Each structure stands twice: as structure tokens, then as C-alpha cells.
Amino acid sequence: MGGVREWLGGDEPDQRIRELEMIRGRLNAAMRLLDEALLRPDANRVYWFSQVSRAENLLQRAAPINVGSLLRERVYAERRSTVFTSATLAVGGTFDYFSSRVGLGAEIEELILPSPFDFYHQALVCLPTDIPLPEDERFDAAVEELIAAVARRVGGRTLALFTSHRQLRDVHAGLKQRMDLDEVLILGQGIDGQRRQLLKTFEEAQRPLLLGTSSFWEGIDIPGERLSCVIVVRLPFPVPTDPIHAARAEQVRDPFSQLALPQAALRLKQGFGRLIRRSTDRGAVAILDNRILGRDYGKAFLEVLPPASRYVGPAVEIAGRIGAWLEGV
């Protein structure tokens, strides 16, 4: 870099030199990644190119396939003990899935504590029986209608969780055109702002309805009446063609039961967890994906949910049931 300083003049690392050093660092990282991906691939990494749209640049990406080996080498080996704690680590009453993913062996100590919340009296789970399956072309219209009915009935205060950006945009556009939601502030992730900005607006608005994707399924803490209803549009299965999921699926005997199902069950548990944040909260969750009732694996999702009150019935009844629940009727 001395040559660069001489070229620019002076010995002090001014702003122009810092910018050049940053650019050089990025170029070196890009060259190393290309060299590794194309000439010396790591057996524990998956490499792929991605492009969000035709207007965007082509991106080279890489990710570890088995993070457990990396954690053992760089975290566990350097510490006498490591503690993992969360409300969403167990599936089906065991830590097997989590332990296998993060490289823990049989020598671990485990403890599952009961929740401090009275879910039966604090939370209502609604499962509409007559919404078309997600692959049905009528599904988006049914989703839009139910979200609108709930937001209208409870005065916003609703978070709708999507697994598809395309579907979020389509439903958002439909909701924006509805005359019956004039008093509801409709917010769409990637349309009306990004995560932090949208959360701030949601917390400050009187009647907000927020449509979010992956990053809103976890790590959001909005206690009290400001968030009273969570709508799960689809069961959060990973996309089969996602490069990381596809690479991990090649290494197991049954990718669906060993990877996709427990991962989606944990994700649903995390989505539900946005609702009840303290012992005085009261709220409702509506799951619009009929596969939770009609498929054999639906039981795995029902079992991962807390022991809340439950309503199973026609979609047209959902908004009224949620409104009455929140009013304590």
C-alpha cells in the first residue's frame, strides 16, 4: 500500500487511501472466494451464484454445510463449558434436531422447563378448515380476505408472516386496494421499508397491519396489546432448491423427516412466540395452511405449539372468534 500512498501523495492515510484499502480488501476476498469455489472447493462448503433480479449484479456466495464441525473446532474446544438456552430449541420434547445441527455429542446435560405463561387462557390458535391448499390458485385471495377481516375486526395490531416475497407483494397490493381497510396502516416488508423501520412504525401506529417474511419469524419483542394477532400464512418449510438446504439434504437418508420437518416445526414455534411476551399478554394465532390438519405430518406442527385454546372451523368465523377472544368474551 506504500506505492498507493506515494501515488496519491503524502504519508497520512487520508479518506481516499482508506477507501482504496477497503476496495482492495473486498477484491482480495472476492478473488479468494472465486479461487476456492472454482479451483479448490472445500468439501464442507456449498457455492452458488445468485441474482435477485435482472437489474442486479450476479453474486457469488458460499456457506458451510455442516456448522457443527466448525462450532466444535472454534467454540467448544476453546471453552470448558457452553450453555445454549432458548424457548425454541426442542422439537417433540427432545433436543435431537438442534444437537445434531450444532455438533453436540451424547455427553451434554439437558433440561426442559415449563413455560411461565398460562397459554390456555392467554392464547387462542385458530385453524380454518376451508381455505384452499397453498398450491391452489385461490389461496392468495383467501389469505387476503382473512387477513383483511381480522385486521378490520381487531383494529390492526396484526402481524402476518409469509414464507414467499412474491406472495407478500401480491397480498399487500390486494389489501392496499380495499376500501374496508382505510383506517388500517398496511405495512409490507421490502415495500414500505425494512425490518427496523417497519417495527418502529408498527409500535407507534394506532392500527397497524404488518406483512413480513423470514426475518420477522424470530427476534421480535412487541409485548402488550400493540401486537394481538399473528397470522401464519404457510407452514415454514425450507425451499427445496435453496443451495444450503439442498446440500445438507444430500447428506441424510430422509431429508424431509430429518431436516425439512423439524426445521419448519421450530420455525412455526418461533412465529407463535412473537405473540405472548409476558404473563399479562393475550392474543390469537391463525394458521392458514390446511396441511396442518390434512397431512400426516401436521401432527408434528400441532404438537410443537404451546397448549393454547383452539378453534377449528370455517374461515369466515375466524375474525369474530379472535375479536371475541381479545375482548375476553
C-alpha positions as CSV (number, residue, x, y, z in Angstrom):
1,M,0.0,0.0,0.0
2,G,3.1,2.2,0.3
3,G,3.0,2.6,-3.5
4,V,-0.6,3.8,-3.4
5,R,0.3,6.4,-0.8
6,E,3.1,7.7,-2.9
7,W,0.8,7.8,-5.9
8,L,-1.8,9.9,-4.0
9,G,0.9,12.0,-2.3
10,G,1.7,12.2,1.4
11,D,2.2,9.8,4.2
12,E,-1.1,10.1,6.1
13,P,-3.8,7.5,5.5
14,D,-6.5,10.0,4.4
15,Q,-10.0,9.2,3.3
16,R,-9.1,8.3,-0.3
17,I,-6.4,5.8,0.9
18,R,-8.8,4.2,3.4
19,E,-11.4,3.8,0.6
20,L,-8.8,2.2,-1.7
21,E,-7.7,-0.2,1.1
22,M,-11.3,-1.2,1.6
23,I,-11.8,-1.8,-2.1
24,R,-8.6,-3.8,-2.2
25,G,-9.8,-5.9,0.8
26,R,-13.1,-6.6,-1.0
27,L,-11.3,-7.5,-4.2
28,N,-8.9,-9.9,-2.4
29,A,-11.9,-11.6,-0.6
30,A,-13.7,-12.0,-3.9
31,M,-10.6,-13.4,-5.6
32,R,-10.1,-15.9,-2.8
33,L,-13.7,-17.0,-2.9
34,L,-13.6,-17.4,-6.7
35,D,-10.4,-19.3,-6.5
36,E,-11.8,-21.6,-3.8
37,A,-15.1,-22.2,-5.5
38,L,-13.8,-22.9,-9.0
39,L,-10.4,-24.4,-8.4
40,R,-10.1,-25.7,-4.7
41,P,-13.6,-26.3,-3.3
42,D,-14.0,-27.1,0.4
43,A,-16.0,-30.4,0.8
44,N,-17.8,-28.7,3.8
45,R,-19.0,-25.7,1.8
46,V,-21.6,-25.1,-0.9
47,Y,-21.0,-22.5,-3.6
48,W,-23.6,-20.8,-5.8
49,F,-24.4,-17.8,-7.9
50,S,-27.5,-15.7,-7.2
51,Q,-29.3,-12.8,-8.8
52,V,-32.3,-11.1,-7.2
53,S,-33.4,-9.6,-10.5
54,R,-32.0,-9.0,-13.9
55,A,-31.1,-5.5,-12.9
56,E,-28.9,-6.7,-10.0
57,N,-25.3,-7.9,-10.2
58,L,-24.6,-11.6,-10.2
59,L,-23.4,-12.6,-6.7
60,Q,-21.1,-15.5,-5.8
61,R,-22.0,-17.0,-2.4
62,A,-20.6,-19.7,-0.1
63,A,-21.8,-21.2,3.1
64,P,-20.8,-24.1,5.4
65,I,-22.8,-27.3,5.0
66,N,-22.1,-28.8,8.5
67,V,-21.8,-26.0,11.0
68,G,-21.4,-28.5,13.8
69,S,-17.8,-29.3,12.9
70,L,-16.9,-25.6,12.8
71,L,-18.5,-25.0,16.2
72,R,-16.6,-27.9,17.7
73,E,-13.3,-26.6,16.4
74,R,-13.7,-22.9,17.1
75,V,-16.1,-22.7,20.0
76,Y,-16.4,-25.9,22.1
77,A,-12.7,-26.8,22.0
78,E,-11.7,-23.4,23.5
79,R,-14.2,-23.5,26.4
80,R,-14.7,-25.6,29.5
81,S,-18.5,-25.4,29.1
82,T,-21.0,-23.9,26.7
83,V,-24.7,-23.2,27.5
84,F,-27.5,-23.0,25.0
85,T,-30.8,-21.5,26.1
86,S,-33.9,-20.6,24.2
87,A,-37.6,-21.1,24.1
88,T,-37.4,-22.8,20.8
89,L,-34.7,-25.5,20.9
90,A,-36.8,-28.6,21.4
91,V,-38.9,-30.4,18.9
92,G,-41.2,-33.2,20.1
93,G,-39.9,-32.9,23.6
94,T,-36.2,-33.6,22.6
95,F,-33.2,-31.6,21.6
96,D,-32.1,-34.2,19.0
97,Y,-32.5,-32.0,15.9
98,F,-30.8,-29.0,17.5
99,S,-27.9,-31.1,18.9
100,S,-27.3,-32.8,15.6
101,R,-27.2,-29.5,13.7
102,V,-24.8,-27.7,16.1
103,G,-22.4,-30.7,16.6
104,L,-23.2,-31.7,20.1
105,G,-22.4,-35.2,21.3
106,A,-24.1,-37.5,23.8
107,E,-22.2,-36.0,26.8
108,I,-24.5,-33.0,27.1
109,E,-26.8,-32.1,30.0
110,E,-30.4,-31.3,29.0
111,L,-33.2,-29.5,30.8
112,I,-36.7,-28.6,29.5
113,L,-38.5,-26.2,31.8
114,P,-42.3,-25.5,31.7
115,S,-43.4,-22.1,30.4
116,P,-44.3,-19.4,32.9
117,F,-47.3,-18.5,30.7
118,D,-50.9,-19.8,31.0
119,F,-51.3,-20.4,27.3
120,Y,-54.8,-21.9,27.6
121,H,-56.1,-18.6,29.0
122,Q,-53.7,-16.3,27.2
123,A,-53.6,-17.6,23.6
124,L,-56.1,-18.8,21.0
125,V,-55.0,-20.9,18.0
126,C,-57.4,-20.7,15.0
127,L,-57.2,-23.3,12.3
128,P,-59.6,-22.6,9.4
129,T,-60.9,-25.8,7.7
130,D,-62.0,-24.5,4.3
131,I,-59.1,-22.4,3.0
132,P,-57.7,-23.9,-0.3
133,L,-54.3,-25.6,-0.1
134,P,-51.2,-23.3,-0.7
135,E,-50.7,-24.7,-4.2
136,D,-54.3,-23.8,-5.2
137,E,-54.6,-20.6,-7.3
138,R,-57.4,-19.4,-5.0
139,F,-55.1,-19.5,-1.9
140,D,-53.9,-15.9,-2.2
141,A,-57.4,-14.5,-2.4
142,A,-58.5,-16.5,0.6
143,V,-55.4,-15.3,2.5
144,E,-56.1,-11.7,1.6
145,E,-59.8,-12.0,2.7
146,L,-59.0,-13.5,6.1
147,I,-56.2,-11.0,6.9
148,A,-58.4,-8.1,5.9
149,A,-61.3,-9.5,8.1
150,V,-59.0,-10.0,11.1
151,A,-57.3,-6.6,10.8
152,R,-60.7,-4.9,10.4
153,R,-62.2,-6.7,13.4
154,V,-59.3,-6.1,15.8
155,G,-58.2,-2.7,14.6
156,G,-54.9,-3.6,13.1
157,R,-52.5,-4.9,15.8
158,T,-51.7,-7.8,13.5
159,L,-48.5,-9.4,12.1
160,A,-48.9,-11.7,9.1
161,L,-45.9,-14.0,8.5
162,F,-45.2,-15.1,4.9
163,T,-42.6,-17.5,3.5
164,S,-42.7,-16.0,0.0
165,H,-41.8,-12.5,-1.0
166,R,-43.9,-12.8,-4.2
167,Q,-46.9,-13.8,-2.2
168,L,-46.4,-11.0,0.3
169,R,-46.2,-8.4,-2.5
170,D,-49.4,-9.8,-4.2
171,V,-51.4,-9.9,-0.9
172,H,-50.1,-6.4,0.1
173,A,-51.2,-5.0,-3.3
174,G,-54.7,-6.5,-2.8
175,L,-55.0,-5.2,0.7
176,K,-54.0,-1.7,-0.3
177,Q,-56.9,-1.5,-2.8
178,R,-59.6,-2.5,-0.2
179,M,-61.9,0.3,0.9
180,D,-62.8,-1.6,4.1
181,L,-59.2,-1.1,5.4
182,D,-59.0,2.7,5.1
183,E,-58.3,3.1,8.9
184,V,-55.6,0.4,9.0
185,L,-52.0,1.2,8.3
186,I,-50.8,-1.6,5.9
187,L,-47.0,-2.2,6.1
188,G,-45.1,-4.6,3.8
189,Q,-41.5,-5.7,4.3
190,G,-39.4,-4.5,1.4
191,I,-42.2,-2.4,0.1
192,D,-42.8,0.2,2.9
193,G,-39.4,-0.2,4.5
194,Q,-37.0,-2.7,6.1
195,R,-37.2,-4.5,9.4
196,R,-36.1,-1.9,11.9
197,Q,-38.0,0.9,10.3
198,L,-41.2,-1.2,10.0
199,L,-41.0,-2.3,13.6
200,K,-40.7,1.3,14.8
201,T,-43.7,2.3,12.7
202,F,-45.7,-0.7,13.9
203,E,-45.1,0.2,17.5
204,E,-46.0,3.8,17.1
205,A,-49.1,3.4,14.8
206,Q,-52.7,3.1,16.1
207,R,-54.0,0.4,13.8
208,P,-51.0,-1.3,12.1
209,L,-51.0,-4.4,9.9
210,L,-47.5,-5.7,9.2
211,L,-46.7,-8.2,6.4
212,G,-43.3,-9.8,7.0
213,T,-41.1,-12.6,5.7
214,S,-38.2,-14.6,7.1
215,S,-36.6,-12.1,9.4
216,F,-39.9,-11.4,11.2
217,W,-40.4,-15.0,12.4
218,E,-38.0,-14.5,15.3
219,G,-36.3,-11.9,17.5
220,I,-39.2,-9.5,17.6
221,D,-40.5,-8.4,21.0
222,I,-43.7,-6.4,21.0
223,P,-45.4,-7.0,24.3
224,G,-48.9,-5.9,25.2
225,E,-51.9,-5.0,23.0
226,R,-49.8,-3.4,20.3
227,L,-49.5,-6.9,18.8
228,S,-52.6,-9.0,19.4
229,C,-52.7,-11.4,16.5
230,V,-50.2,-13.3,14.4
231,I,-51.3,-14.9,11.1
232,V,-49.1,-17.7,9.7
233,V,-49.8,-17.9,6.0
234,R,-47.9,-21.1,5.2
235,L,-46.1,-23.7,7.2
236,P,-42.5,-22.5,7.0
237,F,-40.9,-25.4,5.1
238,P,-37.4,-24.6,3.7
239,V,-37.3,-24.1,-0.1
240,P,-36.1,-27.5,-1.6
241,T,-34.0,-25.7,-4.2
242,D,-32.2,-23.5,-1.6
243,P,-28.5,-24.3,-2.2
244,I,-27.7,-24.8,1.5
245,H,-30.8,-26.9,2.2
246,A,-30.2,-29.0,-0.9
247,A,-26.5,-29.6,0.0
248,R,-27.5,-30.7,3.5
249,A,-30.3,-32.9,2.2
250,E,-27.8,-34.9,0.1
251,Q,-26.1,-36.0,3.4
252,V,-29.1,-37.5,5.2
253,R,-31.2,-40.6,4.5
254,D,-34.6,-38.9,4.7
255,P,-34.3,-35.1,4.0
256,F,-38.0,-34.4,4.8
257,S,-38.3,-36.0,8.2
258,Q,-34.7,-35.3,9.3
259,L,-34.3,-31.8,8.0
260,A,-37.3,-30.0,6.5
261,L,-40.0,-31.1,9.0
262,P,-38.1,-30.3,12.3
263,Q,-36.8,-27.1,10.8
264,A,-40.3,-26.0,9.8
265,A,-41.7,-27.0,13.2
266,L,-39.1,-24.9,15.0
267,R,-39.8,-22.0,12.7
268,L,-43.6,-22.2,13.5
269,K,-42.8,-22.3,17.2
270,Q,-40.7,-19.2,16.8
271,G,-43.5,-17.5,14.8
272,F,-46.0,-18.3,17.6
273,G,-43.5,-16.9,20.1
274,R,-44.0,-13.4,18.7
275,L,-47.4,-13.3,20.4
276,I,-47.2,-13.9,24.1
277,R,-44.2,-12.0,25.6
278,R,-45.3,-11.6,29.2
279,S,-47.8,-13.1,31.7
280,T,-50.4,-10.3,31.1
281,D,-50.5,-10.7,27.2
282,R,-53.5,-12.1,25.5
283,G,-53.6,-12.9,21.8
284,A,-54.5,-15.2,18.9
285,V,-52.7,-17.1,16.2
286,A,-54.3,-18.1,12.9
287,I,-52.6,-20.8,10.8
288,L,-53.9,-20.6,7.2
289,D,-52.1,-23.7,5.8
290,N,-54.6,-26.5,5.7
291,R,-51.8,-29.1,5.6
292,I,-51.6,-28.8,9.3
293,L,-55.0,-30.5,9.5
294,G,-55.0,-32.7,6.4
295,R,-51.5,-34.2,6.2
296,D,-50.0,-36.9,8.4
297,Y,-47.1,-34.6,9.3
298,G,-49.5,-31.9,10.6
299,K,-49.4,-33.6,14.0
300,A,-45.8,-32.6,14.4
301,F,-46.7,-29.0,14.0
302,L,-49.7,-29.2,16.3
303,E,-47.5,-30.8,19.0
304,V,-44.8,-28.1,18.9
305,L,-47.4,-25.4,19.6
306,P,-48.0,-24.4,23.3
307,P,-51.1,-25.8,24.9
308,A,-53.3,-22.9,23.9
309,S,-57.1,-22.7,23.4
310,R,-58.1,-23.8,19.9
311,Y,-60.8,-23.1,17.4
312,V,-61.1,-25.3,14.3
313,G,-63.8,-24.2,11.8
314,P,-64.8,-22.1,8.8
315,A,-62.6,-19.2,7.8
316,V,-65.5,-16.8,7.9
317,E,-65.7,-17.3,11.6
318,I,-62.1,-16.6,12.4
319,A,-62.2,-12.8,12.7
320,G,-65.2,-12.9,15.0
321,R,-63.6,-15.6,17.2
322,I,-60.4,-13.6,17.5
323,G,-62.2,-10.4,18.3
324,A,-64.3,-12.0,21.0
325,W,-61.2,-13.7,22.5
326,L,-59.3,-10.4,22.7
327,E,-62.3,-8.8,24.3
328,G,-62.5,-11.5,26.9
329,V,-65.9,-12.7,25.8
